[in-house]
């Protein structure tokens, strides 16, 4: 679950949210805390549940051109919550996965400092998997990086080739999980999804 930052700005609309950061920060803070408290109550339940093996938090903070807002704004309205969920994950000894599309270079160190163990989806059009592996492969498990557009409109052989390249690039010494560069929407070709699974078994040694 997730979206503390996203739901905060969605309740206002992004333009109004952006203005309110400067003109009415107390309103933004109040909304953020209301949403954050609700989401945290869910993660507290998840962390204590024997049926939950890992905590996965999702909150998009970037697009292919950069961050949606400044790192300073994220320090105020996202990272304190991310750190609290990371603390929960460590307390209950569960892996902590974080999802955000887009370019994350400017805040990667902060994400790691919050206790995140794995990052998803390493959107292919936003970040190069080889560079992410080089800079953060010893700190984070890397998930995803198979382009959704290729899964939807590409060929099975294209998918097989991407999986092979990704495993070679990021999986040589562990720490990479094959997956979509976003999610698996219902318009993805069934045959292509099966090809993704088959290639993962073939090149991942599973």
Buried (B, 14 or more C-beta within 10 A) or exposed (E): EBBBBBBBBEBBEEEBBBEBBEEBEEBBBEBBBBBBEEBBEEBBEBBEEEEBEEBBBBBBBBBEEEBBBEBEBBEBBBBBBBBBBBBBBEEBEBEBBBBBBBBBBEBBEBBBBBBBBBBBBBBBEBBEBBEBBEBBBEBBBBBBBBBBEBBBEBEBEBBBBBBBBBBEBBBEEEBBBBBBBBBBEEEBBEEBBEBBEBBBEEBBEE
